[in-house]
Amino acid sequence: MHTLYRLIVVFLCLWAISHVLVWIVNRTIKDLRRRHILRKTIVYTALVFFLLSAGRMVLHRLNISLVLGITSAGVALALQEAVLCVAGWLFILIKKPFDLGDRIEINGIKGDVIDIRTFQTTLLEVGNWVQGEQSTGRIVHIPNSYVFKHHCYNYTRGFEFIWNELSVIVTFDSDWNKAKEILLELGNRWAQDRESIVAEKVRRMADNYMIHFNKFTPIVYTSIVDSGVKLTLRYMIETKQRRSTSSKIFEEFLSRIETEPKINLAYTTYTVHLNTDK
């Protein structure tokens, strides 16, 4: 009980002194930033003095081995995340779920890996409010412990191609077969130099994973939506060329249908009925 009373006295004294000093700072310092820093310094200094005093008093009353045991457990608990980050760093170096230059997505964060350090991995963010898998310009730091806690998607490791889909909608009275033919032709033009490369990549991946694709060539799917016939081109492309190729395919498609009077793009329309009866 004697130790408890001493702790209470020390706490009250430090509390009173810190409040007096804060009151003086508030009355004498006009600069808001400097005033805030001084207030925080006073409070933290008082807290450190109290913890040191309390630790000194308690150590005299407790068995040193017990104190060391409790301290070790507390340190281990406090450093749990740091240890997990180091373990994640070793896992990345050894197993290589991703490497520098890879485009990954982990815990909803997507970007290109630009640095791997002991505690964190740095990404150049892509996506978010920017469309087409392009960079936002922001640097994102993620702890290496994420490799144990979240799914990690690698866009480029071992197989740098993804399936991309582009959709257009033509009116019901359009020659949708011709529109489909044009869209497929454009897709084949972009894929003609890549099919052999993709096939070789898949063959290499099959040496390590149970993975196979039966078809690498583009295909156009047809469906009916409210405003017309929806044509969806599905084709393979390098991850980092998704937006540029999408733009060029759309531009070429628009140029081609300009000379096709029977193909019209659909858009949402509204019909308003006016009551002319008096």
Summary of the structure (lengths in Angstrom):
residues: 278
radius of gyration: 32.5
end to end distance: 95.9
largest distance: 100.1
contacts: 725
relative contact order: 0.09
helix: 50%
strand: 22%
